[in-house]
Amino acid sequence: MTTEELQVTSVEEPVNAPGRAEMPVEGRAGADAVSGANEFISWGARSDVGLVRGHNEDSFLLRAPLFVVSDGMGGHAAGEVASSIAVETVGELAPGTADDVLLGAAVEAANKAVIRGAEEGIGKPGMGCTATSVLIEKNHVAVAHVGDSRVYLLRQGTLVRITHDHSYVEELVDSGQITADEARTHPSRSIITRALGSDPDMYADHFTLEVNTGDRLILCSDGLSGMIPDSEIESLAVSSATPQQAADNLVAAALTAGGADNVTVVVVDVLNDGLAAEARKRLARGAAFVTGVIAAMLAVVALISFAFIRSEWYLAANGDTVAIYRGINGSFLGIPLNELVGTSAVEVSDLPAAIQDQLKAGIRVQNEDAAFETIDSYHRQIDAEAERAAQIAEEATAGSSQDGEAADGAQAESPEETAAEGGE
């Protein structure tokens, strides 16, 4: 490779790739790259034929929130047919929510579709494929998986593989006979123990996991995981800013490592797990509930207060006369808590001073009838006082008349008495 070629390669190196990627991914024949985003997730994907194979048997589906990767098996004009049938069938039958059981059923239906396709002459007998799918719904991810394609979860800089390979070497790893790194180069690494296209009773692994904002999901064929170790996948995934950059960098690393197989990588970032919105909804519902309870309590208090106020009666002055009021003698926020029910002819000034003072604050009575009775008693009291005053005045007048007559009589007798006294 010349110096000029090295310079060009350096310029075309995928963004944020640690070190220098020797193999550029842009502009390669047969390569496919797609990216997109919505309110909750963003994604990027790249598929490449690799450096050894003559055609690409991998297929992938990006139908947010559903993502599928399938690695075809069966040779030219067969593996790609099987993987294409698989992703199309899963796309058609996948649920609308993160239901792993239904997603697993879609993968199992894809298995039967691949078998039926071979029987009907679509592709070749014996063709097959893997199928690894995820469906993301806010903070829940449904996973359905068959074969040795993988799903990884990158969380806070740590990569975890969340699917289990259905392969011979994975069984050796599980039994402790070889390590994961040895499995990548083992002579029997291509032996798949479960795949779509052979067994009508094949079943898919399926489960659900929770994700959070900032998590990154990686779906890939074994063209990636078989070429570079998980530690390098983690390093590249951590250092890539966007899903498309991550997909590009991972494919570039697989090509740089030899590109012995088709390689497909789909990267999905969780932008919004919906938890904050759900928390706001719960808070709003809680606030609405508390507000409703308070409003209900206030309404009850208001009703009780209104009923209490309506049950109260009192007498008070209405100008110069005594009147009947319903409610309480006062106001709240400038609103009177009473209403004038009736008036009377009883003059306040005609009542005793003590009653006049009581009328200023309001004289409470039991009900309207009691109010009228009290006013009648005031009438009787005033009338009685008037009669008593008239009687006293009459008596006083009569007494004055008698005293005058007695005085006149005494004055008339005085000359006679004088004459008598003189005769003597």
KOLLUMZA-944935 format. One record per residue (C-alpha): residue number from 0; residue in three letters; x, y, z negated; chain. Coordinates in steps of 0.1 Angstrom, whole numbers, plus 5000, padded with zeros to 4 digits. Layout:
<nodes>
     n   res      x      y      z   chain
   NUM   ala      X      Y      Z       A
...
</nodes>
This chain:
<nodes>
     n   res      x      y      z   chain
     0   met   5000   5000   5000       A
     1   thr   5014   5034   5010       A
     2   thr   5017   5065   4988       A
     3   glu   4989   5081   5008       A
     4   glu   4966   5052   5002       A
     5   leu   4974   5053   4965       A
     6   gln   4965   5090   4964       A
     7   val   4933   5084   4982       A
     8   thr   4924   5056   4959       A
     9   ser   4931   5078   4929       A
    10   val   4908   5105   4942       A
    11   glu   4880   5079   4948       A
    12   glu   4885   5063   4914       A
    13   pro   4852   5059   4895       A
    14   val   4846   5086   4870       A
    15   asn   4857   5079   4834       A
    16   ala   4872   5046   4842       A
    17   pro   4900   5038   4817       A
    18   gly   4933   5035   4835       A
    19   arg   4933   5036   4873       A
    20   ala   4908   5014   4892       A
    21   glu   4927   4998   4921       A
    22   met   4896   4990   4941       A
    23   pro   4872   5018   4951       A
    24   val   4835   5009   4953       A
    25   glu   4822   5037   4975       A
    26   gly   4819   5031   5012       A
    27   arg   4823   4993   5011       A
    28   ala   4804   4973   5036       A
    29   gly   4773   4955   5022       A
    30   ala   4775   4975   4989       A
    31   asp   4742   4987   4974       A
    32   ala   4739   5014   4947       A
    33   val   4707   5029   4933       A
    34   ser   4700   5052   4903       A
    35   gly   4670   5069   4887       A
    36   ala   4655   5082   4855       A
    37   asn   4623   5090   4838       A
    38   glu   4613   5104   4804       A
    39   phe   4624   5074   4785       A
    40   ile   4653   5058   4804       A
    41   ser   4679   5064   4831       A
    42   trp   4695   5037   4852       A
    43   gly   4721   5030   4878       A
    44   ala   4730   4998   4897       A
    45   arg   4756   4985   4921       A
    46   ser   4759   4953   4940       A
    47   asp   4790   4942   4960       A
    48   val   4798   4912   4981       A
    49   gly   4832   4909   4964       A
    50   leu   4865   4902   4981       A
    51   val   4862   4865   4988       A
    52   arg   4826   4857   4998       A
    53   gly   4813   4864   5032       A
    54   his   4778   4875   5022       A
    55   asn   4760   4887   4991       A
    56   glu   4737   4862   4975       A
    57   asp   4728   4885   4946       A
    58   ser   4695   4903   4944       A
    59   phe   4683   4929   4919       A
    60   leu   4651   4948   4912       A
    61   leu   4648   4982   4897       A
    62   arg   4611   4988   4891       A
    63   ala   4612   5008   4858       A
    64   pro   4606   4998   4832       A
    65   leu   4613   4964   4847       A
    66   phe   4649   4954   4857       A
    67   val   4660   4920   4872       A
    68   val   4693   4905   4883       A
    69   ser   4694   4872   4902       A
    70   asp   4725   4853   4914       A
    71   gly   4717   4831   4944       A
    72   met   4731   4796   4949       A
    73   gly   4730   4774   4979       A
    74   gly   4752   4789   5005       A
    75   his   4746   4812   5035       A
    76   ala   4710   4820   5042       A
    77   ala   4698   4801   5011       A
    78   gly   4712   4817   4979       A
    79   glu   4701   4852   4990       A
    80   val   4667   4838   4999       A
    81   ala   4662   4822   4965       A
    82   ser   4673   4853   4946       A
    83   ser   4651   4875   4968       A
    84   ile   4621   4852   4961       A
    85   ala   4629   4853   4924       A
    86   val   4631   4891   4920       A
    87   glu   4600   4897   4941       A
    88   thr   4579   4871   4922       A
    89   val   4590   4885   4888       A
    90   gly   4583   4920   4900       A
    91   glu   4548   4910   4910       A
    92   leu   4539   4890   4879       A
    93   ala   4557   4909   4852       A
    94   pro   4535   4923   4824       A
    95   gly   4529   4960   4820       A
    96   thr   4542   4959   4784       A
    97   ala   4572   4945   4766       A
    98   asp   4556   4911   4762       A
    99   asp   4585   4885   4764       A
   100   val   4561   4856   4766       A
   101   leu   4544   4870   4797       A
   102   leu   4578   4880   4812       A
   103   gly   4591   4845   4806       A
   104   ala   4560   4832   4824       A
   105   ala   4568   4854   4853       A
   106   val   4603   4839   4855       A
   107   glu   4589   4804   4853       A
   108   ala   4565   4813   4881       A
   109   ala   4595   4825   4902       A
   110   asn   4611   4791   4897       A
   111   lys   4580   4774   4913       A
   112   ala   4580   4800   4941       A
   113   val   4617   4792   4949       A
   114   ile   4609   4754   4950       A
   115   arg   4578   4761   4971       A
   116   gly   4598   4782   4995       A
   117   ala   4623   4754   5000       A
   118   glu   4595   4730   5007       A
   119   glu   4579   4753   5032       A
   120   gly   4612   4758   5051       A
   121   ile   4620   4792   5037       A
   122   gly   4657   4790   5030       A
   123   lys   4672   4756   5024       A
   124   pro   4665   4725   5002       A
   125   gly   4685   4727   4970       A
   126   met   4687   4765   4970       A
   127   gly   4685   4781   4936       A
   128   cys   4693   4811   4916       A
   129   thr   4696   4826   4881       A
   130   ala   4671   4852   4868       A
   131   thr   4678   4877   4841       A
   132   ser   4651   4903   4834       A
   133   val   4643   4930   4809       A
   134   leu   4612   4952   4804       A
   135   ile   4617   4983   4783       A
   136   glu   4588   4999   4765       A
   137   lys   4599   5027   4743       A
   138   asn   4619   5010   4715       A
   139   his   4610   4974   4724       A
   140   val   4627   4953   4751       A
   141   ala   4613   4920   4764       A
   142   val   4640   4897   4777       A
   143   ala   4635   4866   4799       A
   144   his   4665   4847   4811       A
   145   val   4676   4816   4830       A
   146   gly   4711   4808   4842       A
   147   asp   4745   4824   4836       A
   148   ser   4737   4860   4845       A
   149   arg   4738   4881   4814       A
   150   val   4723   4910   4794       A
   151   tyr   4746   4930   4771       A
   152   leu   4736   4957   4746       A
   153   leu   4760   4986   4739       A
   154   arg   4752   5003   4706       A
   155   gln   4774   5029   4690       A
   156   gly   4804   5018   4709       A
   157   thr   4800   4981   4702       A
   158   leu   4791   4956   4730       A
   159   val   4769   4925   4721       A
   160   arg   4758   4898   4745       A
   161   ile   4722   4891   4738       A
   162   thr   4716   4862   4763       A
   163   his   4730   4827   4762       A
   164   asp   4745   4812   4794       A
   165   his   4729   4780   4807       A
   166   ser   4762   4765   4818       A
   167   tyr   4785   4736   4811       A
   168   val   4813   4758   4799       A
   169   glu   4789   4776   4775       A
   170   glu   4782   4743   4759       A
   171   leu   4819   4737   4755       A
   172   val   4822   4771   4739       A
   173   asp   4793   4764   4716       A
   174   ser   4809   4731   4705       A
   175   gly   4842   4748   4699       A
   176   gln   4861   4729   4726       A
   177   ile   4872   4761   4745       A
   178   thr   4871   4798   4739       A
   179   ala   4851   4824   4757       A
   180   asp   4882   4836   4775       A
   181   glu   4890   4800   4786       A
   182   ala   4855   4796   4799       A
   183   arg   4861   4824   4824       A
   184   thr   4888   4804   4842       A
   185   his   4876   4768   4834       A
   186   pro   4874   4746   4865       A
   187   ser   4838   4737   4857       A
   188   arg   4826   4773   4851       A
   189   ser   4803   4771   4882       A
   190   ile   4782   4743   4868       A
   191   ile   4748   4756   4858       A
   192   thr   4727   4736   4835       A
   193   arg   4695   4755   4840       A
   194   ala   4684   4775   4870       A
   195   leu   4655   4784   4892       A
   196   gly   4648   4761   4922       A
   197   ser   4652   4725   4911       A
   198   asp   4631   4715   4881       A
   199   pro   4594   4724   4882       A
   200   asp   4592   4721   4844       A
   201   met   4621   4745   4839       A
   202   tyr   4615   4770   4811       A
   203   ala   4629   4805   4805       A
   204   asp   4645   4818   4773       A
   205   his   4625   4848   4762       A
   206   phe   4626   4871   4732       A
   207   thr   4621   4907   4722       A
   208   leu   4645   4931   4706       A
   209   glu   4644   4967   4694       A
   210   val   4665   4995   4709       A
   211   asn   4672   5030   4699       A
   212   thr   4679   5063   4717       A
   213   gly   4715   5062   4728       A
   214   asp   4716   5024   4734       A
   215   arg   4728   5011   4768       A
   216   leu   4717   4978   4784       A
   217   ile   4738   4960   4810       A
   218   leu   4725   4933   4832       A
   219   cys   4750   4915   4854       A
   220   ser   4757   4885   4875       A
   221   asp   4787   4862   4866       A
   222   gly   4807   4881   4893       A
   223   leu   4813   4906   4865       A
   224   ser   4815   4884   4834       A
   225   gly   4835   4858   4851       A
   226   met   4862   4883   4863       A
   227   ile   4868   4905   4833       A
   228   pro   4865   4898   4795       A
   229   asp   4838   4913   4773       A
   230   ser   4863   4936   4757       A
   231   glu   4870   4953   4790       A
   232   ile   4832   4955   4798       A
   233   glu   4828   4972   4764       A
   234   ser   4857   4997   4771       A
   235   leu   4843   5006   4805       A
   236   ala   4807   5009   4793       A
   237   val   4818   5032   4764       A
   238   ser   4839   5055   4786       A
   239   ser   4813   5059   4814       A
   240   ala   4791   5089   4810       A
   241   thr   4761   5079   4831       A
   242   pro   4745   5045   4840       A
   243   gln   4756   5048   4876       A
   244   gln   4792   5056   4866       A
   245   ala   4792   5026   4843       A
   246   ala   4779   5003   4871       A
   247   asp   4804   5017   4895       A
   248   asn   4833   5013   4871       A
   249   leu   4823   4978   4861       A
   250   val   4821   4966   4897       A
   251   ala   4854   4983   4905       A
   252   ala   4870   4965   4876       A
   253   ala   4856   4931   4889       A
   254   leu   4870   4938   4924       A
   255   thr   4903   4949   4909       A
   256   ala   4905   4916   4890       A
   257   gly   4901   4897   4923       A
   258   gly   4864   4900   4932       A
   259   ala   4861   4862   4936       A
   260   asp   4823   4863   4936       A
   261   asn   4794   4886   4944       A
   262   val   4791   4911   4916       A
   263   thr   4759   4930   4906       A
   264   val   4756   4953   4877       A
   265   val   4725   4972   4864       A
   266   val   4730   4997   4836       A
   267   val   4700   5012   4817       A
   268   asp   4703   5040   4791       A
   269   val   4676   5045   4765       A
   270   leu   4670   5083   4765       A
   271   asn   4640   5083   4743       A
   272   asp   4629   5053   4722       A
   273   gly   4596   5071   4713       A
   274   leu   4602   5068   4676       A
   275   ala   4605   5106   4671       A
   276   ala   4572   5112   4690       A
   277   glu   4556   5084   4670       A
   278   ala   4569   5099   4638       A
   279   arg   4554   5133   4649       A
   280   lys   4521   5116   4656       A
   281   arg   4521   5099   4623       A
   282   leu   4529   5132   4606       A
   283   ala   4502   5149   4626       A
   284   arg   4478   5121   4617       A
   285   gly   4488   5123   4580       A
   286   ala   4485   5161   4580       A
   287   ala   4451   5158   4597       A
   288   phe   4440   5133   4572       A
   289   val   4452   5154   4543       A
   290   thr   4436   5185   4558       A
   291   gly   4404   5165   4563       A
   292   val   4404   5153   4527       A
   293   ile   4411   5189   4515       A
   294   ala   4384   5202   4538       A
   295   ala   4360   5175   4526       A
   296   met   4368   5183   4489       A
   297   leu   4363   5220   4496       A
   298   ala   4331   5213   4513       A
   299   val   4319   5192   4483       A
   300   val   4330   5219   4460       A
   301   ala   4312   5245   4482       A
   302   leu   4281   5224   4482       A
   303   ile   4282   5219   4445       A
   304   ser   4289   5256   4440       A
   305   phe   4261   5265   4463       A
   306   ala   4237   5242   4446       A
   307   phe   4248   5256   4412       A
   308   ile   4244   5291   4424       A
   309   arg   4210   5284   4439       A
   310   ser   4199   5269   4406       A
   311   glu   4208   5300   4386       A
   312   trp   4183   5328   4379       A
   313   tyr   4187   5361   4360       A
   314   leu   4172   5395   4354       A
   315   ala   4191   5427   4361       A
   316   ala   4184   5463   4369       A
   317   asn   4174   5472   4404       A
   318   gly   4177   5509   4403       A
   319   asp   4155   5521   4374       A
   320   thr   4134   5489   4372       A
   321   val   4140   5453   4362       A
   322   ala   4143   5428   4390       A
   323   ile   4146   5390   4394       A
   324   tyr   4177   5376   4411       A
   325   arg   4187   5341   4422       A
   326   gly   4224   5331   4419       A
   327   ile   4252   5346   4399       A
   328   asn   4256   5383   4390       A
   329   gly   4289   5388   4409       A
   330   ser   4306   5383   4443       A
   331   phe   4334   5363   4459       A
   332   leu   4358   5379   4484       A
   333   gly   4333   5407   4488       A
   334   ile   4304   5383   4494       A
   335   pro   4275   5386   4469       A
   336   leu   4267   5354   4451       A
   337   asn   4230   5364   4445       A
   338   glu   4199   5374   4462       A
   339   leu   4170   5397   4452       A
   340   val   4139   5376   4448       A
   341   gly   4114   5400   4432       A
   342   thr   4109   5434   4416       A
   343   ser   4088   5447   4387       A
   344   ala   4073   5479   4374       A
   345   val   4092   5475   4341       A
   346   glu   4113   5506   4336       A
   347   val   4147   5498   4322       A
   348   ser   4146   5530   4301       A
   349   asp   4114   5517   4284       A
   350   leu   4133   5487   4270       A
   351   pro   4153   5486   4238       A
   352   ala   4189   5496   4241       A
   353   ala   4201   5461   4233       A
   354   ile   4181   5447   4262       A
   355   gln   4193   5475   4285       A
   356   asp   4229   5465   4277       A
   357   gln   4221   5428   4284       A
   358   leu   4206   5437   4318       A
   359   lys   4239   5452   4329       A
   360   ala   4255   5418   4328       A
   361   gly   4224   5399   4338       A
   362   ile   4200   5381   4315       A
   363   arg   4201   5344   4325       A
   364   val   4167   5326   4327       A
   365   gln   4159   5290   4334       A
   366   asn   4139   5295   4366       A
   367   glu   4117   5319   4386       A
   368   asp   4087   5312   4364       A
   369   ala   4107   5319   4333       A
   370   ala   4119   5352   4349       A
   371   phe   4083   5363   4355       A
   372   glu   4073   5352   4320       A
   373   thr   4102   5373   4306       A
   374   ile   4091   5403   4326       A
   375   asp   4055   5398   4314       A
   376   ser   4069   5397   4278       A
   377   tyr   4087   5430   4286       A
   378   his   4054   5444   4298       A
   379   arg   4036   5433   4266       A
   380   gln   4065   5446   4245       A
   381   ile   4063   5480   4262       A
   382   asp   4026   5481   4260       A
   383   ala   4027   5471   4223       A
   384   glu   4053   5497   4217       A
   385   ala   4031   5523   4235       A
   386   glu   4001   5513   4215       A
   387   arg   4020   5514   4183       A
   388   ala   4034   5548   4192       A
   389   ala   3999   5560   4201       A
   390   gln   3985   5546   4169       A
   391   ile   4012   5563   4149       A
   392   ala   4006   5595   4167       A
   393   glu   3968   5592   4161       A
   394   glu   3974   5584   4124       A
   395   ala   3997   5614   4122       A
   396   thr   3971   5636   4138       A
   397   ala   3943   5623   4115       A
   398   gly   3964   5628   4084       A
   399   ser   3972   5664   4094       A
   400   ser   3934   5671   4098       A
   401   gln   3925   5657   4064       A
   402   asp   3953   5678   4048       A
   403   gly   3939   5709   4065       A
   404   glu   3903   5703   4053       A
   405   ala   3915   5698   4017       A
   406   ala   3933   5731   4018       A
   407   asp   3903   5749   4032       A
   408   gly   3881   5735   4003       A
   409   ala   3905   5747   3977       A
   410   gln   3905   5782   3991       A
   411   ala   3866   5783   3991       A
   412   glu   3863   5774   3954       A
   413   ser   3887   5800   3941       A
   414   pro   3863   5831   3940       A
   415   glu   3836   5812   3922       A
   416   glu   3860   5799   3897       A
   417   thr   3872   5833   3892       A
   418   ala   3836   5847   3887       A
   419   ala   3828   5819   3863       A
   420   glu   3859   5826   3844       A
   421   gly   3849   5863   3843       A
   422   gly   3813   5855   3830       A
   423   glu   3827   5838   3802       A
</nodes>
